[in-house]
Amino acid sequence: MNKYQHFHHLHKQPTLFKLLNAWDPLSARLLEQAGCTAIATTSWGMANVRGQRDGESCSFERFLAQTKQIIESVEIGVSVDLESGFSDDIETICDHVLAVAKLGAVGINIEDSSKITDQLRRVDSQTKILSAIKNTLNKAGYSQLFVNARIDTALLPEHYFGATLERAKAYADVGVDGVFVPGLSDHSLIESLCKQLPIPVNILTLAPCCNSETLQNLGVKRLSFGNILSDNCIALIQKQASKTLNSSDHRDLFQYNSIALPF
């Protein structure tokens, strides 16, 4: 079983596939050390490393260099958060996907909202993009790369499940390997989506929707953790820094002096 087949297999198990997200080589290696058999990147965390906010805030070349470091730092498969493709031009998006594939990624995650217009792309526009991506990968010898189509409807102020379902079915029809609906937390809607699709459904863990056993029973095949690990690390540094500056007792800083680095 090659790395692509293994990544696909992780979506077909009886148990939920927990996909944790890395933001730099160290975090990637720590996740591998912890037992992850595949990981994803988080564009949010990667932007934070650059001292920027999420949202294609750097050039694609800089993003690609960061991604390369993460992929090369581990032996396990890496799925790449490609945001909206760093363009609205179909040919350019396909070039970007192919560049990521050539780095050795096992999958990509691509959104149906544009960072250029800050709007959802039309369903027909996104299906053309997804179809072109699949065709490009097939022609270049990367047909097994997992294309996860992100649907951003549940992130809108008013969420209409019908719109989510329409997009999910349309994306499945053009051959994507899975759909990802961040922001969807209603259990009945999640179950309905899973039952009506022939491909794996990916949900983002959120405070009101974070029990993996419950989600597994609803039919969810993949649970992503997004930027939550990155955010927890930031929060810990902020807390410890503030406490260190405002306290005379620093003994609590030594509670992690027995850490095992993955190198």
C-alpha positions in Angstrom: 0.0 0.0 0.0 1.6 3.3 -1.1 1.2 6.6 0.9 -1.8 7.7 -1.2 -3.6 4.4 -0.8 -2.9 4.5 3.0 -4.4 8.0 3.2 -7.5 7.0 1.4 -7.7 3.9 3.6 -7.8 6.1 6.7 -11.1 7.5 5.5 -12.7 4.0 5.1 -12.1 2.5 8.5 -15.0 1.8 10.9 -13.3 4.2 13.4 -13.1 8.0 12.8 -9.9 9.3 11.3 -8.6 12.1 13.5 -6.5 14.4 11.4 -4.3 16.7 13.5 -2.8 19.8 12.0 0.8 21.0 12.0 2.1 24.5 11.3 5.9 24.0 11.1 8.5 21.2 11.0 8.7 20.8 14.8 4.9 20.5 15.3 4.7 18.0 12.4 7.4 15.9 14.0 5.8 16.1 17.4 2.5 14.9 15.9 4.3 12.0 14.2 6.0 11.2 17.5 2.7 11.1 19.2 1.4 8.4 16.9 -0.3 10.2 14.0 -0.2 8.1 10.8 -1.0 11.1 8.7 -1.3 14.8 9.4 -2.5 18.0 7.7 -1.2 21.5 7.7 -3.1 24.5 9.0 -2.9 27.7 7.0 -3.9 29.6 10.1 -1.0 28.3 12.1 1.4 28.7 9.2 0.3 32.3 8.8 0.9 32.9 12.5 4.5 31.6 12.1 5.0 34.3 9.5 3.6 36.9 11.8 0.5 37.3 9.7 -3.2 36.5 9.8 -4.8 33.7 7.9 -6.1 34.2 4.4 -3.4 33.8 1.7 -1.5 36.6 3.3 1.8 35.8 1.6 3.0 34.9 -1.9 2.4 31.3 -3.1 6.1 30.8 -3.4 6.6 31.6 0.3 3.7 29.3 1.2 5.1 26.5 -0.9 8.5 26.9 0.8 6.9 26.5 4.2 4.9 23.5 3.1 8.0 21.8 1.7 9.7 22.1 5.0 6.7 20.4 6.8 6.4 17.6 4.3 10.1 16.9 4.3 10.3 16.8 8.1 8.2 13.7 8.5 7.8 10.1 7.1 4.0 10.1 7.4 1.6 11.5 4.8 0.8 15.2 4.8 -2.4 16.8 3.4 -2.0 20.4 2.6 -4.4 23.2 3.4 -4.3 25.1 0.1 -6.9 27.7 1.2 -8.7 28.9 -2.0 -5.8 28.0 -4.3 -4.0 31.4 -4.1 -5.9 32.6 -7.2 -9.3 32.7 -8.8 -7.8 31.7 -12.2 -8.5 28.0 -12.9 -5.2 27.4 -14.7 -3.2 29.1 -11.9 -5.0 27.1 -9.2 -4.2 23.9 -11.0 -0.6 24.9 -11.3 -0.5 25.5 -7.6 -2.1 22.2 -6.8 0.4 20.4 -9.0 3.3 22.2 -7.3 2.0 20.9 -3.9 1.6 17.4 -5.3 5.2 17.5 -6.5 6.4 18.2 -3.0 5.0 14.8 -2.0 1.7 15.7 -0.4 -0.9 12.9 -0.1 -3.9 15.3 -0.3 -5.1 18.9 -0.5 -7.9 20.8 1.1 -9.3 23.6 -1.1 -12.1 26.1 -0.3 -15.0 27.3 -2.3 -14.7 30.9 -1.0 -12.4 33.3 -2.7 -9.8 35.2 -0.8 -9.7 37.8 -3.6 -13.4 38.7 -3.5 -14.1 37.4 0.1 -17.2 35.8 -1.3 -18.4 32.2 -2.0 -17.7 31.2 -5.5 -20.7 30.1 -7.5 -21.4 26.4 -7.5 -20.7 26.1 -11.2 -17.5 28.0 -10.9 -16.2 25.8 -8.1 -17.2 22.6 -9.9 -15.2 23.7 -12.9 -12.2 24.4 -10.7 -12.5 21.0 -9.0 -12.9 19.2 -12.2 -9.9 21.0 -13.7 -7.8 20.0 -10.6 -8.7 16.4 -10.9 -7.9 16.4 -14.7 -4.6 18.1 -14.0 -3.6 15.6 -11.3 -4.7 12.6 -13.5 -2.6 13.8 -16.5 0.5 14.5 -14.3 0.4 11.1 -12.6 -1.1 12.1 -9.3 -4.5 10.6 -9.7 -4.4 9.1 -6.2 -3.9 12.5 -4.4 -6.9 13.0 -2.1 -8.9 16.1 -3.1 -10.9 17.3 -0.1 -13.4 20.0 -1.2 -14.2 22.5 1.6 -17.7 24.0 1.7 -17.9 27.3 3.5 -21.7 27.8 3.6 -21.9 26.9 7.3 -19.5 29.8 8.1 -22.0 32.4 6.7 -24.1 34.5 9.1 -27.1 32.5 8.0 -26.6 28.9 7.1 -29.0 27.1 4.8 -28.4 23.4 4.8 -29.9 23.0 1.3 -27.0 25.1 -0.1 -24.5 23.0 1.7 -26.0 19.8 0.4 -26.3 21.2 -3.2 -22.6 22.0 -3.2 -21.6 18.7 -1.6 -23.5 16.7 -4.2 -22.1 18.8 -7.1 -18.5 18.4 -5.9 -19.0 14.7 -5.4 -20.3 14.4 -9.0 -17.1 15.9 -10.4 -15.0 13.3 -8.6 -13.6 14.9 -5.4 -12.5 12.4 -2.8 -14.2 14.0 0.2 -16.0 17.1 1.4 -15.2 19.3 4.4 -17.8 21.5 6.1 -16.2 23.6 8.8 -18.8 25.3 11.0 -21.4 22.6 10.8 -22.2 21.4 14.3 -25.9 20.4 14.3 -25.9 16.6 14.7 -29.0 16.0 12.7 -27.6 18.0 9.7 -24.3 16.2 9.9 -26.0 12.8 9.9 -28.2 13.9 7.0 -25.2 15.0 5.0 -23.3 11.8 5.7 -26.2 9.6 4.6 -26.8 11.5 1.3 -23.2 11.5 0.1 -21.2 8.7 -1.5 -17.9 10.1 -0.3 -16.4 10.7 3.1 -17.6 13.7 5.2 -15.0 15.8 7.1 -16.1 17.9 10.1 -14.0 20.5 12.0 -13.9 20.0 15.7 -15.7 22.8 17.6 -16.5 23.4 21.2 -20.2 22.4 20.7 -19.2 19.5 18.4 -16.1 17.7 19.6 -17.0 14.2 20.7 -15.3 11.9 18.2 -17.4 8.9 19.2 -20.7 10.8 18.6 -19.5 12.1 15.3 -18.4 8.6 14.2 -21.9 7.3 15.0 -23.4 10.1 12.8 -21.4 8.8 9.9 -18.4 11.3 9.9 -15.3 9.7 8.5 -12.7 12.4 9.2 -12.3 14.9 12.0 -10.0 17.9 11.5 -8.6 19.9 14.3 -7.6 23.0 12.3 -5.7 25.6 14.3 -6.7 24.5 17.8 -3.4 22.9 18.7 -1.5 26.0 17.4 -3.8 28.2 19.4 -3.3 26.2 22.5 0.5 26.6 22.1 0.1 30.3 21.7 -2.2 30.6 24.7 0.3 28.6 26.8 3.2 30.9 25.9 1.1 34.0 26.6 0.0 32.7 29.9 3.5 31.6 31.0 5.1 34.8 29.8 2.7 37.0 31.7 3.0 34.9 34.8 6.8 35.0 34.6 6.9 38.8 34.3 4.4 39.3 37.2 5.6 36.7 39.6 8.7 36.1 41.7 8.3 32.3 41.8 9.3 30.6 38.6 9.2 27.0 39.6 6.2 26.2 37.4 8.4 26.9 34.3 10.3 23.7 35.0 7.3 21.3 34.8 8.2 20.5 31.2 12.0 19.9 31.7 11.7 16.2 30.8 10.3 16.7 27.2 11.3 14.2 24.6 12.2 16.0 21.3 11.6 14.1 18.1 15.2 14.5 16.9 
